[in-house]
Amino acid sequence: MSATTVLMAAAEGGIIGDGRTGANLALGVGLAGLALGWLARARAGGRITGNARVGGWSAIAVGLAGTVLAALHLATADGGPGTGNGLVGAIVALPLGLGAVLLGRRALTRDHSADRTTDQTTA
């Protein structure tokens, strides 16, 4: 099974449920991306320990996956809002995925500037 087929099946709800399943999947992935981005920002700010760079890249990847799933669901959804096909959920999932990408990017930027400040003070 190709990646395109898997993504299309996930966006359409696939074998596992009704039309809302694809939107719920995109919402879950978007929320996971936001959580990863928030944790990466906290790591970059020094509030918790861990690798902020890995967390930032993870948030970007998961956020992009959520955005792609939401866009695919929007493109393949039949009917309009309120028809039970998950169109509203996909519309909500788009900014969640994009927010995860932005949080991940911000964590990477913050981590990079913290590295530069540390290098300047030790030199």
C-alpha positions in Angstrom: 0.0 0.0 0.0 1.5 3.4 -1.0 1.7 6.4 1.3 -0.7 8.3 -0.9 -3.3 5.6 -0.6 -2.9 5.5 3.2 -3.2 9.3 3.5 -6.3 9.3 1.3 -7.9 6.5 3.3 -7.1 8.3 6.6 -8.5 11.6 5.3 -11.7 10.0 4.1 -12.3 8.1 7.3 -11.0 4.9 5.7 -12.1 1.5 6.8 -12.3 2.3 10.5 -15.4 4.6 10.6 -17.6 7.3 9.2 -16.6 10.5 7.6 -15.7 12.1 10.9 -12.8 9.7 11.6 -10.4 11.5 9.2 -11.2 14.8 10.8 -10.8 13.4 14.3 -7.4 11.9 13.3 -6.3 15.3 12.0 -7.5 16.9 15.2 -5.6 14.4 17.3 -2.4 14.8 15.3 -2.7 18.6 15.4 -3.2 18.6 19.2 -0.2 16.2 19.6 1.9 18.6 17.5 0.8 21.5 19.7 1.8 19.6 22.8 5.2 18.8 21.3 5.7 22.4 20.3 4.8 23.6 23.8 7.2 21.2 25.4 10.0 22.2 22.9 9.5 25.9 23.8 9.6 25.1 27.5 12.9 23.2 26.9 14.3 26.0 24.8 13.5 28.5 27.6 15.2 26.3 30.2 12.0 25.6 32.2 12.3 21.8 31.7 15.2 19.6 30.7 15.6 17.9 27.4 16.6 18.5 23.8 14.6 21.5 22.4 16.0 20.9 18.9 14.5 17.4 18.7 11.3 18.6 20.2 11.0 21.5 17.7 11.6 19.3 14.7 9.1 16.8 16.0 6.5 19.4 16.5 7.1 20.7 12.9 6.8 17.2 11.5 3.7 16.2 13.4 2.1 19.6 12.7 2.7 19.2 9.0 1.2 15.7 9.1 -1.9 17.1 10.9 -2.2 19.9 8.4 -1.9 17.6 5.4 -4.5 15.2 6.9 -6.9 18.1 7.5 -6.4 19.5 4.0 -7.0 16.0 2.4 -10.1 15.6 4.4 -11.4 19.0 3.3 -10.6 18.2 -0.3 -12.4 14.9 -0.2 -15.4 15.7 2.1 -18.9 15.5 0.6 -21.5 18.1 1.6 -21.1 21.0 3.8 -20.9 21.8 7.5 -23.4 19.9 9.7 -23.8 17.0 7.3 -21.8 14.6 9.6 -18.8 14.2 7.4 -16.3 16.0 9.7 -15.9 19.1 7.6 -15.9 21.4 10.6 -13.4 19.2 12.5 -11.0 19.4 9.5 -11.4 23.2 9.4 -10.5 23.3 13.1 -7.6 20.9 12.6 -5.9 23.2 10.0 -4.9 25.9 12.4 -3.9 23.4 15.1 -1.4 21.8 12.7 -0.1 25.2 11.6 0.2 26.3 15.2 2.3 23.2 15.9 4.6 24.1 13.1 4.9 27.7 14.3 5.6 26.6 17.9 8.2 24.1 16.7 9.9 26.8 14.6 9.8 29.2 17.5 11.4 26.6 19.8 14.2 26.0 17.2 14.8 29.8 16.9 14.9 30.2 20.6 17.2 27.3 21.1 19.5 28.6 18.4 19.7 32.1 19.9 20.3 30.6 23.4 23.2 28.6 21.9 24.6 31.7 20.3 24.4 33.7 23.6 26.1 30.9 25.5 28.9 30.8 22.9 29.5 34.5 23.2 29.7 34.5 26.9 32.2 31.6 27.0 34.4 33.0 24.3 
